[in-house]
Amino acid sequence: MILQSLVNYYEILANDEDSYIPKLSYCNANVSYAVNLSLDGELLNIIPMKIGVQRGKRIIEVPQSMEVPEQVKKSVGIKSNFLCENSSYIFGVDNKGEPERSKKCFKAFKELHTNVLQNIDNATAKAVINFVSNWDIDRAIEHPSITEYLDEILSVANLVFKVDGGEFVHHNKEIRQAWEKYNSNSDNTNVMQCLVTGKERSIARLHPSIKGVRGAQSVGGSMVSFNERAYESYGRDKQQGLNSPVSEYATFAYTTVLNYLLADTAHKIYLGDATIVFWAESPKKIYQDFMSLYINGGTVNNDENLAKDEVAASEVKSIFEKIAQGKPIDEMSDIFDEKTNFHILAISPNAARLAVRFFISNSFGEFVKKIAIHYQDLRIEKQYPTDPDTFSVWRLLNETVSLKSNDKAATPLMAGATLKAIITGFPYPASLYNSIMLRIRAEKDINYYKVSIIKGYLLRKYKTTNKFKEVLTMALNEQSDNRAYIFGRLFAVLEKAQLDANPKINTTIKDKYFTSACATPGSVFPILLRLSQHHISKAEYGYTSDKKIAAILERLSIENNPFPSNLLLDEQGVFILGYYHQRNALYKKNNIKSEEN
């Protein structure tokens, strides 16, 4: 299913005139220099190919991405690429202290280019043949053009060719035709039914590497590979890719388009250890523009790496405004086809391979609705006016990490499970809720983000039973008789009574008693109620707190064990909701009074 979707997307892009996806027999590679030859094949000079890109406030030089002839997958053997290689193959020199190996690399480079170009009757092809035929490996490092950029050339940088400073050699029409013919004449005799296309075709034994997954090896990793007997099918000993027959065409298509997606920094997301890419079955990038902004919630206007298509941004803003107002998400702009198939793929590094965290397909419109429900489920009254109406998945997961931790990333499994819940509409993982509760116990920080997560988790968990429905609201529900919710409200009023009596106090009852009051109210609230009488008598307007305490206590049933010995974990979340709602209500009223004065 994953490979089929990728191959299908490759074909959509390959048939689009505005797409820059490499065609069959080609791929994208990062190129640092061009080797400029004379018509006689002599090295004239080295031309830098790096380009300046913005990285924060700095502009740095990076290799230029360029379509080049398809490159082979290398391990420990020697196998040359065509017209795009490193110094070991092109010049026969490197900085690894292995001169004999470099000579073998140059020999492989010479044989390949002679075989491909020998029958082409044009000056460009002859220049390359003259170069490989006459190049002196032993004196290569002394050439002034190489000396000028020696350190960088020897650092495994990719180089391509020009002749007399003109077009790139691999752009020459006749040379491209010769390469495509040579590349298609595979000596692969393993013809089987392809698992992806269903057609009888030559099967790829090795699949090209996938690059751009954070945490994976710099040379890339494989999604399909077999290198141990334990992974092989019966009768397929040491036949690698033949254990899961994927044709050479399908292999090229899925690896090319996946590398294309991973190279697009504006449309991929990092979450935990996963790199997430997404695509619509359409050549239009506006679907990806929209989704990259949409999933990132409150960071729409702040993240420099995100695509900022004006139409997509406007549509996202419109949806967020509806969510903030509690309105349903109606039909989208006509520029989007909500029935278009959309795919989300999460990949994680795993040694030399890549692991698929999840792969989910649905219509674009359904994904939009599912994510909108996520934002709606998390909606709660803000703690401060500056709090965002919606916030990103990254901001959500950041609340699960200790402030003292050196590693600020959320646990990978929880991050993946959370995003999966968001885009499918399933309940959030229990690990998310448990982590938030753990952070509250440790840090006593009951903020807008943490309480939003608690509300959303409980809302989804009890969606079918409507348990706790009366308290899973935007703001304070003074009519609720839920015991845990009442305890949270009561604690907020008791804390306010203490602050009224001691305005300059640094440590409140929240710092000392909140965790135990939340988990074991029976052992704490009698103490807090006795302390409150002292605070009430000392405060200038203590009678106001006394009336609030009395009103809240009246909602507790004396006959039904008003202060139980403990609360269950989900009830503790309700306690925190009650505390947050009541605290917001108390300070909101005070702010209104101060504004009126």
C-alpha positions as CSV (number, residue, x, y, z in Angstrom):
1,M,0.0,0.0,0.0
2,I,2.8,2.5,0.9
3,L,4.9,1.7,-2.2
4,Q,1.8,1.7,-4.5
5,S,0.8,5.1,-3.2
6,L,4.3,6.5,-3.7
7,V,4.6,5.1,-7.2
8,N,1.2,6.5,-8.1
9,Y,2.3,10.0,-6.8
10,Y,5.6,9.7,-8.8
11,E,3.6,9.1,-12.0
12,I,1.3,12.1,-11.2
13,L,4.4,14.4,-10.8
14,A,6.2,12.8,-13.8
15,N,3.2,13.7,-16.1
16,D,3.1,17.3,-14.8
17,E,5.0,19.8,-16.9
18,D,5.7,22.0,-13.9
19,S,7.2,19.3,-11.7
20,Y,10.9,18.9,-11.2
21,I,10.8,15.2,-10.2
22,P,13.6,13.3,-11.9
23,K,12.6,11.1,-14.8
24,L,13.4,7.4,-15.2
25,S,17.2,6.8,-15.2
26,Y,17.9,10.0,-13.3
27,C,17.9,11.2,-9.7
28,N,18.6,14.3,-7.6
29,A,22.0,14.7,-6.0
30,N,23.9,17.4,-4.1
31,V,26.6,18.8,-6.3
32,S,29.5,20.9,-5.0
33,Y,31.7,21.4,-8.1
34,A,31.9,21.1,-11.9
35,V,34.9,19.8,-13.7
36,N,35.5,22.0,-16.7
37,L,37.2,20.3,-19.6
38,S,38.6,21.5,-22.9
39,L,37.4,19.9,-26.1
40,D,40.7,17.8,-26.0
41,G,39.7,16.5,-22.5
42,E,42.2,18.6,-20.5
43,L,41.2,19.9,-17.1
44,L,40.8,23.6,-17.4
45,N,39.5,24.5,-14.0
46,I,37.1,23.6,-11.2
47,I,33.9,25.6,-11.0
48,P,32.2,26.0,-7.5
49,M,28.5,24.9,-7.6
50,K,27.5,25.6,-4.0
51,I,24.7,28.1,-3.4
52,G,23.9,30.4,-0.5
53,V,20.8,29.6,1.6
54,Q,19.3,31.3,4.7
55,R,19.8,29.4,8.0
56,G,18.3,31.6,10.7
57,K,20.1,34.9,10.5
58,R,23.1,33.5,8.5
59,I,23.6,32.7,4.9
60,I,25.7,29.6,4.4
61,E,26.9,27.8,1.3
62,V,25.5,24.3,0.6
63,P,25.8,21.9,-2.3
64,Q,23.3,22.5,-5.2
65,S,20.6,19.9,-5.8
66,M,20.7,18.8,-9.4
67,E,19.2,16.1,-11.6
68,V,21.9,13.7,-12.6
69,P,22.1,10.2,-14.1
70,E,20.7,7.6,-11.7
71,Q,23.2,6.7,-9.0
72,V,24.0,3.2,-7.9
73,K,23.7,2.0,-4.3
74,K,27.2,1.6,-2.8
75,S,28.3,-0.5,0.1
76,V,31.9,-1.7,0.4
77,G,32.4,-2.5,-3.3
78,I,33.6,-0.4,-6.1
79,K,31.0,0.7,-8.6
80,S,31.0,4.0,-10.5
81,N,28.2,6.5,-11.2
82,F,27.8,8.1,-14.6
83,L,29.0,11.8,-14.9
84,C,28.5,12.6,-11.2
85,E,31.1,11.2,-8.8
86,N,33.6,12.0,-6.1
87,S,37.3,12.6,-6.4
88,S,38.2,8.9,-5.9
89,Y,36.4,8.0,-9.1
90,I,37.0,11.1,-11.2
91,F,40.6,11.9,-10.3
92,G,41.7,8.7,-8.6
93,V,42.7,10.5,-5.4
94,D,41.1,10.7,-1.9
95,N,42.1,11.6,1.6
96,K,41.6,8.2,3.1
97,G,45.1,7.0,2.6
98,E,44.1,4.2,0.2
99,P,45.8,5.0,-3.1
100,E,45.3,1.5,-4.5
101,R,41.6,1.6,-4.0
102,S,41.4,5.1,-5.6
103,K,43.1,3.7,-8.7
104,K,40.5,0.9,-8.9
105,C,37.8,3.5,-8.5
106,F,39.2,5.5,-11.4
107,K,39.5,2.4,-13.5
108,A,35.7,1.6,-12.9
109,F,34.9,5.2,-13.8
110,K,36.9,5.0,-17.0
111,E,35.4,1.7,-18.1
112,L,31.8,2.9,-17.5
113,H,32.2,6.2,-19.4
114,T,34.0,4.5,-22.3
115,N,31.2,1.9,-22.6
116,V,28.5,4.5,-22.6
117,L,30.1,7.3,-24.7
118,Q,32.3,5.4,-27.2
119,N,29.7,5.3,-30.0
120,I,28.6,8.9,-29.7
121,D,29.9,11.2,-32.5
122,N,29.9,14.6,-30.8
123,A,32.6,16.8,-29.3
124,T,31.2,16.7,-25.7
125,A,31.3,12.9,-25.5
126,K,34.8,12.8,-27.0
127,A,36.1,15.4,-24.5
128,V,35.1,13.1,-21.6
129,I,36.6,10.0,-23.3
130,N,39.8,12.0,-23.8
131,F,39.8,13.0,-20.2
132,V,39.5,9.5,-18.8
133,S,41.9,8.1,-21.3
134,N,44.7,10.7,-20.7
135,W,44.3,11.6,-17.0
136,D,47.5,11.0,-15.0
137,I,46.4,9.7,-11.6
138,D,49.9,9.9,-10.2
139,R,50.2,13.6,-10.8
140,A,46.5,14.4,-10.1
141,I,47.0,16.1,-6.8
142,E,49.6,18.4,-8.2
143,H,47.2,19.9,-10.8
144,P,46.7,23.7,-9.8
145,S,42.9,23.5,-10.4
146,I,42.6,20.7,-7.9
147,T,45.0,22.2,-5.4
148,E,42.8,25.3,-5.2
149,Y,39.9,23.4,-3.7
150,L,41.8,20.3,-2.5
151,D,40.4,19.8,0.9
152,E,36.8,20.1,-0.2
153,I,37.2,18.1,-3.3
154,L,38.7,15.2,-1.3
155,S,35.9,15.3,1.2
156,V,33.6,13.1,-0.9
157,A,32.0,16.0,-2.6
158,N,30.0,15.3,-5.8
159,L,31.4,16.7,-9.0
160,V,29.8,16.9,-12.5
161,F,31.2,17.9,-15.9
162,K,31.2,20.8,-18.2
163,V,33.0,21.3,-21.5
164,D,34.5,24.8,-22.2
165,G,32.2,26.3,-19.6
166,G,29.1,25.4,-21.6
167,E,26.2,23.1,-20.8
168,F,26.6,20.3,-18.2
169,V,27.7,17.2,-20.0
170,H,24.8,15.2,-18.5
171,H,22.4,17.6,-20.1
172,N,23.6,16.8,-23.6
173,K,20.8,15.3,-25.6
174,E,22.8,12.5,-27.3
175,I,24.6,11.6,-24.1
176,R,21.3,11.4,-22.2
177,Q,19.9,9.1,-24.9
178,A,23.0,6.8,-24.7
179,W,22.8,6.7,-20.9
180,E,19.1,5.9,-20.9
181,K,19.6,3.1,-23.4
182,Y,22.6,1.7,-21.4
183,N,20.7,2.0,-18.1
184,S,17.6,0.2,-19.5
185,N,19.7,-2.7,-20.8
186,S,19.9,-4.4,-17.5
187,D,21.6,-7.7,-17.2
188,N,19.0,-8.6,-14.6
189,T,17.4,-11.9,-15.7
190,N,15.1,-12.1,-12.7
191,V,11.7,-11.4,-14.3
192,M,8.8,-11.8,-11.9
193,Q,5.5,-10.3,-11.1
194,C,6.0,-7.0,-9.4
195,L,4.2,-6.7,-6.0
196,V,3.5,-3.0,-6.7
197,T,2.5,-2.8,-10.3
198,G,1.3,-6.4,-10.8
199,K,3.3,-6.6,-14.1
200,E,5.9,-9.0,-15.2
201,R,9.2,-7.0,-15.0
202,S,12.8,-7.2,-14.1
203,I,13.1,-7.3,-10.3
204,A,15.4,-4.9,-8.4
205,R,17.9,-6.8,-6.2
206,L,18.9,-3.7,-4.3
207,H,16.8,-0.7,-3.6
208,P,18.3,2.9,-3.6
209,S,18.8,4.6,-0.3
210,I,16.3,7.0,1.2
211,K,17.9,10.2,2.5
212,G,16.5,13.0,4.6
213,V,15.2,11.1,7.6
214,R,16.4,12.7,10.8
215,G,18.6,10.5,12.8
216,A,19.3,8.1,10.0
217,Q,22.7,7.5,8.5
218,S,24.0,10.3,6.2
219,V,24.3,7.9,3.3
220,G,20.6,7.0,3.7
221,G,18.7,3.9,4.7
222,S,16.6,1.3,3.1
223,M,12.8,0.6,3.4
224,V,13.1,-2.7,1.7
225,S,16.2,-4.9,2.3
226,F,17.2,-8.4,3.3
227,N,20.7,-9.2,4.4
228,E,20.3,-12.1,6.8
229,R,19.0,-15.7,6.4
230,A,16.4,-15.2,9.1
231,Y,14.6,-12.5,7.0
232,E,14.6,-14.5,3.7
233,S,11.9,-16.6,2.2
234,Y,12.3,-20.3,1.6
235,G,14.3,-20.9,-1.6
236,R,15.5,-17.2,-1.8
237,D,18.8,-17.6,0.0
238,K,21.1,-14.6,-0.5
239,Q,18.8,-13.1,-3.2
240,Q,18.0,-10.0,-1.2
241,G,15.3,-8.0,-3.1
242,L,13.9,-11.1,-4.7
243,N,12.3,-12.0,-1.4
244,S,9.8,-9.2,-2.0
245,P,9.8,-8.7,-5.7
246,V,9.5,-5.1,-6.7
247,S,10.3,-4.2,-10.3
248,E,13.2,-1.9,-11.1
249,Y,10.7,0.7,-12.4
250,A,8.6,0.7,-9.2
251,T,11.8,0.7,-7.1
252,F,13.0,3.8,-9.0
253,A,9.6,5.5,-8.7
254,Y,9.0,5.0,-5.0
255,T,12.5,5.9,-3.9
256,T,12.7,8.9,-6.2
257,V,9.5,10.4,-5.0
258,L,10.1,9.7,-1.4
259,N,13.6,11.3,-1.6
260,Y,11.8,14.2,-3.3
261,L,9.3,14.6,-0.5
262,L,12.0,14.3,2.2
263,A,14.2,16.9,0.5
264,D,11.3,19.4,0.7
265,T,11.9,21.1,4.1
266,A,8.8,23.2,3.8
267,H,6.5,20.2,3.8
268,K,7.9,17.7,6.3
269,I,7.5,17.6,10.0
270,Y,9.7,16.2,12.8
271,L,7.9,14.7,15.7
272,G,9.8,12.6,18.3
273,D,12.2,10.5,16.3
274,A,9.8,10.4,13.3
275,T,10.1,12.4,10.1
276,I,6.6,12.9,8.6
277,V,5.8,13.6,5.0
278,F,2.4,13.9,3.3
279,W,1.1,14.2,-0.2
280,A,-2.2,14.5,-2.1
281,E,-2.8,12.6,-5.3
282,S,-2.5,15.8,-7.2
283,P,0.4,17.8,-8.7
284,K,-0.8,20.9,-6.8
285,K,1.4,21.7,-3.8
286,I,-1.3,23.7,-2.2
287,Y,-2.6,20.6,-0.4
288,Q,0.8,20.2,1.2
289,D,1.0,23.9,1.9
290,F,-2.3,23.8,3.7
291,M,-1.5,20.6,5.7
292,S,1.9,21.8,6.9
293,L,0.4,25.0,8.2
294,Y,-2.7,23.3,9.6
295,I,-0.9,20.6,11.6
296,N,1.4,23.2,13.1
297,G,-1.5,25.2,14.5
298,G,-0.3,28.3,16.3
299,T,3.1,28.4,14.6
300,V,1.5,29.3,11.2
301,N,3.0,32.8,11.2
302,N,6.2,32.1,13.0
303,D,8.0,29.1,11.5
304,E,10.4,30.2,8.8
305,N,10.7,26.7,7.4
306,L,7.0,26.3,6.6
307,A,5.5,26.9,3.2
308,K,3.5,30.2,3.2
309,D,1.2,29.9,0.2
310,E,-1.2,32.8,0.7
311,V,-4.3,30.9,-0.3
312,A,-3.4,28.0,1.9
313,A,-2.6,30.3,4.8
314,S,-5.8,32.2,4.4
315,E,-7.8,29.0,4.4
316,V,-6.1,27.8,7.6
317,K,-6.7,31.1,9.3
318,S,-10.4,30.9,8.3
319,I,-10.7,27.4,9.9
320,F,-8.9,28.4,13.0
321,E,-11.2,31.4,13.4
322,K,-14.2,29.0,13.2
323,I,-12.7,26.7,15.8
324,A,-12.0,29.6,18.2
325,Q,-15.7,30.7,17.9
326,G,-16.9,27.1,18.3
327,K,-18.4,27.0,14.8
328,P,-18.5,23.9,12.7
329,I,-16.1,23.5,9.8
330,D,-18.1,24.1,6.6
331,E,-17.0,23.5,3.0
332,M,-13.6,24.6,2.1
333,S,-12.5,26.9,-0.7
334,D,-13.2,25.7,-4.3
335,I,-9.5,25.6,-4.9
336,F,-9.4,22.4,-2.8
337,D,-11.0,19.1,-3.9
338,E,-12.0,17.6,-0.5
339,K,-12.4,14.1,-2.2
340,T,-8.7,14.0,-3.3
341,N,-6.9,11.1,-1.7
342,F,-4.3,12.2,0.9
343,H,-1.5,10.2,2.5
344,I,0.6,10.7,5.7
345,L,3.7,8.7,6.2
346,A,5.9,8.7,9.4
347,I,9.4,7.2,9.1
348,S,11.9,6.6,11.9
349,P,15.6,5.6,11.7
350,N,16.6,2.0,12.6
351,A,20.3,1.3,12.1
352,A,20.8,1.1,8.3
353,R,17.1,0.7,7.7
354,L,14.0,2.8,8.0
355,A,11.0,1.9,10.2
356,V,7.5,3.0,9.3
357,R,5.8,4.5,12.3
358,F,2.5,4.7,10.6
359,F,0.9,5.2,7.2
360,I,-2.6,6.6,7.0
361,S,-4.7,7.3,3.9
362,N,-8.0,9.2,3.7
363,S,-9.6,11.9,1.7
364,F,-8.2,15.4,2.1
365,G,-11.5,16.7,3.5
366,E,-11.7,14.0,6.1
367,F,-8.2,14.7,7.4
368,V,-9.1,18.4,7.7
369,K,-12.2,17.5,9.7
370,K,-10.4,15.1,12.0
371,I,-7.7,17.6,12.8
372,A,-10.3,20.3,13.3
373,I,-12.0,18.0,15.9
374,H,-8.6,17.7,17.7
375,Y,-8.4,21.5,18.0
376,Q,-12.0,21.7,19.1
377,D,-11.5,19.0,21.7
378,L,-8.6,20.9,23.2
379,R,-10.5,24.2,23.4
380,I,-10.7,25.7,26.9
381,E,-10.8,29.1,28.5
382,K,-7.4,30.8,28.2
383,Q,-5.3,31.4,31.2
384,Y,-3.9,34.6,29.7
385,P,-5.1,36.7,26.8
386,T,-1.8,36.0,25.0
387,D,-2.5,32.2,24.9
388,P,-3.1,31.0,21.4
389,D,-6.6,29.7,20.3
390,T,-4.8,26.7,18.8
391,F,-1.4,25.3,19.2
392,S,0.9,22.9,17.4
393,V,1.4,19.2,18.1
394,W,5.0,20.1,19.0
395,R,3.8,22.6,21.6
396,L,1.4,20.0,23.0
397,L,4.2,17.3,23.3
398,N,6.6,19.8,24.8
399,E,4.3,19.9,27.9
400,T,5.2,16.3,28.6
401,V,9.0,17.0,29.0
402,S,10.6,18.0,32.2
403,L,11.9,21.6,32.4
404,K,15.1,20.2,33.8
405,S,15.7,17.7,31.0
406,N,18.6,18.1,28.6
407,D,16.6,16.3,26.0
408,K,13.6,18.4,25.2
409,A,12.0,15.8,22.8
410,A,9.0,13.8,23.8
411,T,9.2,10.0,23.8
412,P,9.1,8.7,20.2
413,L,6.3,6.2,20.7
414,M,4.1,8.7,22.5
415,A,4.7,11.4,19.8
416,G,3.8,9.0,17.0
417,A,0.7,7.7,18.8
418,T,-0.5,11.2,19.6
419,L,-0.2,12.4,16.0
420,K,-1.9,9.2,14.8
421,A,-4.8,9.9,17.2
422,I,-5.1,13.5,15.9
423,I,-5.4,12.5,12.3
424,T,-7.7,9.5,12.8
425,G,-9.9,10.9,15.5
426,F,-9.2,8.1,17.9
427,P,-8.6,8.6,21.7
428,Y,-5.3,10.1,22.6
429,P,-2.7,7.7,24.1
430,A,-2.8,7.1,27.8
431,S,0.9,7.8,27.9
432,L,0.2,11.4,26.9
433,Y,-2.2,11.9,29.8
434,N,0.0,10.1,32.3
435,S,3.0,12.3,31.3
436,I,1.0,15.4,31.8
437,M,-0.2,14.3,35.2
438,L,3.4,13.4,36.1
439,R,4.6,16.9,35.1
440,I,1.9,18.5,37.2
441,R,2.8,16.5,40.2
442,A,6.4,17.4,39.8
443,E,6.2,21.0,38.8
444,K,2.8,22.2,40.2
445,D,2.4,24.1,37.0
446,I,-1.3,24.0,36.0
447,N,-1.2,26.0,32.7
448,Y,-3.5,26.4,29.7
449,Y,-1.7,23.8,27.6
450,K,-1.7,21.0,30.2
451,V,-5.3,21.5,31.1
452,S,-6.3,21.6,27.4
453,I,-4.6,18.2,27.0
454,I,-6.4,16.8,30.1
455,K,-9.7,18.0,28.8
456,G,-9.2,16.6,25.3
457,Y,-8.0,13.3,26.6
458,L,-11.0,12.7,28.9
459,L,-13.4,14.0,26.3
460,R,-12.2,11.4,23.7
461,K,-11.8,8.6,26.2
462,Y,-15.4,8.9,27.4
463,K,-16.9,10.1,24.2
464,T,-19.4,7.1,23.9
465,T,-20.4,7.1,27.6
466,N,-20.5,10.9,28.2
467,K,-18.9,10.4,31.6
468,F,-17.6,13.7,33.0
469,K,-19.4,15.5,30.1
470,E,-20.8,18.2,32.4
471,V,-17.3,19.3,33.5
472,L,-15.4,18.9,30.2
473,T,-16.4,22.4,29.2
474,M,-14.8,25.6,28.0
475,A,-15.2,27.4,31.4
476,L,-16.5,27.0,34.9
477,N,-19.6,25.0,35.5
478,E,-20.9,26.0,38.9
479,Q,-23.8,23.6,38.7
480,S,-21.8,20.5,38.5
481,D,-22.1,18.0,41.3
482,N,-19.1,16.0,40.2
483,R,-17.1,15.4,43.4
484,A,-13.6,15.5,41.9
485,Y,-14.5,18.7,40.1
486,I,-15.9,20.3,43.3
487,F,-12.7,19.4,45.1
488,G,-10.6,21.2,42.4
489,R,-12.9,24.3,42.7
490,L,-12.6,24.2,46.5
491,F,-8.8,24.1,46.4
492,A,-8.7,27.1,44.1
493,V,-10.9,29.1,46.5
494,L,-8.8,28.0,49.5
495,E,-5.7,29.1,47.7
496,K,-7.2,32.5,46.9
497,A,-8.2,32.9,50.6
498,Q,-4.6,32.4,51.6
499,L,-3.3,34.9,49.0
500,D,-5.9,37.5,50.1
501,A,-4.6,37.1,53.7
502,N,-0.9,37.1,52.6
503,P,-0.5,38.9,49.3
504,K,3.3,38.7,49.3
505,I,3.6,35.0,50.2
506,N,6.0,33.1,48.0
507,T,4.8,29.6,48.7
508,T,1.1,28.7,48.8
509,I,-0.9,25.7,49.7
510,K,-0.6,24.6,46.0
511,D,3.1,24.1,46.4
512,K,2.7,22.0,49.6
513,Y,-0.7,20.3,49.3
514,F,-1.9,20.2,45.7
515,T,-0.6,16.7,44.8
516,S,-1.9,15.1,47.9
517,A,-5.2,17.0,47.7
518,C,-5.7,15.8,44.2
519,A,-4.9,12.1,45.0
520,T,-6.0,11.7,48.6
521,P,-8.6,14.5,49.4
522,G,-9.7,12.8,52.6
523,S,-6.4,13.3,54.3
524,V,-5.8,16.9,53.2
525,F,-9.0,18.9,52.9
526,P,-9.9,18.8,56.7
527,I,-6.5,20.4,57.3
528,L,-7.0,23.0,54.5
529,L,-10.5,23.9,55.7
530,R,-9.1,24.6,59.3
531,L,-6.3,26.7,57.8
532,S,-8.8,28.7,55.7
533,Q,-10.5,30.0,58.9
534,H,-7.3,31.6,59.9
535,H,-6.8,33.1,56.4
536,I,-10.4,34.3,56.2
537,S,-10.2,36.1,59.6
538,K,-7.0,37.8,58.5
539,A,-8.1,39.0,55.0
540,E,-9.8,42.3,54.5
541,Y,-12.6,40.7,52.5
542,G,-12.4,37.3,54.0
543,Y,-16.2,37.0,54.2
544,T,-16.2,36.7,50.3
545,S,-14.0,33.6,50.4
546,D,-16.0,32.2,53.3
547,K,-19.3,32.5,51.2
548,K,-17.6,30.8,48.2
549,I,-16.3,28.0,50.3
550,A,-19.7,27.4,51.9
551,A,-21.5,27.5,48.5
552,I,-19.1,24.9,47.1
553,L,-19.3,22.6,50.2
554,E,-23.1,22.6,49.9
555,R,-22.7,20.8,46.6
556,L,-21.1,17.8,48.4
557,S,-23.3,15.0,49.7
558,I,-22.7,14.4,53.4
559,E,-24.2,10.9,53.0
560,N,-21.9,10.0,50.2
561,N,-18.5,10.2,51.8
562,P,-17.8,13.9,50.9
563,F,-14.0,13.5,51.2
564,P,-12.9,10.1,50.0
565,S,-9.6,8.6,50.9
566,N,-8.4,8.7,47.2
567,L,-9.4,9.6,43.7
568,L,-8.8,7.5,40.5
569,L,-6.3,8.9,38.0
570,D,-9.1,10.2,35.6
571,E,-10.8,11.8,38.6
572,Q,-7.6,13.6,39.4
573,G,-7.7,15.1,35.9
574,V,-11.2,16.3,36.6
575,F,-9.9,17.8,39.9
576,I,-7.3,19.7,37.9
577,L,-10.0,20.9,35.5
578,G,-12.1,22.2,38.4
579,Y,-9.1,24.0,39.9
580,Y,-8.2,25.6,36.6
581,H,-11.8,26.7,35.8
582,Q,-12.4,28.1,39.3
583,R,-9.1,29.9,39.4
584,N,-9.7,31.5,36.0
585,A,-13.2,32.6,37.2
586,L,-11.8,34.2,40.4
587,Y,-9.1,36.2,38.7
588,K,-11.3,37.1,35.8
589,K,-13.8,38.7,38.1
590,N,-11.1,40.6,39.9
591,N,-9.7,41.9,36.6
592,I,-13.2,43.1,35.6
593,K,-13.5,44.9,38.9
594,S,-10.1,46.6,38.6
595,E,-11.0,47.7,35.1
596,E,-14.3,49.2,36.3
597,N,-12.5,51.2,39.0
